Amino acid sequence: MINEEKVFKCEIKSHVGHHPKISIYSDYCVDRILMQGERAVGVQAYHCLQGTLKIWVGHAVLLATGGASQVFAYNSHAEASTGDGLAIGARVGCELRDMAYQQFHPTCWIEGDRYCLLTEALRGEGAYLALPNGTRFMHHYHPQADLAP
């Protein structure tokens, strides 16, 4: 299975890693946005391996944290997709919108406590999504039913 988080980090480094005004810090997890009145001016983060705290201060904070797929029992996303960034933003008053629109891959094979991703190409070849009793349901949610993007 492809480690999406690792691929993303490699893409970021290949595009901005050589920029003289950009520094990349690995193994940090932001746990707080620092506010000055109603303005975000920095972040506090801890180093995941060393347990030390670091503060970065700037003119603005851009919060781009990914999703919250791990709130679902079965998903095919990175384990880091826990929703922490959403919570950090909400704590300082960020408006969270369209929370019902979690990107997910609806086709996983589940057997016991193990699961794996099934390619969407299966639906293109005639496979369909159904409830445990065999009832097809996607036509209730999208005009393209089982072929919905």
Disulfide bonds with the S-S distance in Angstrom:
none
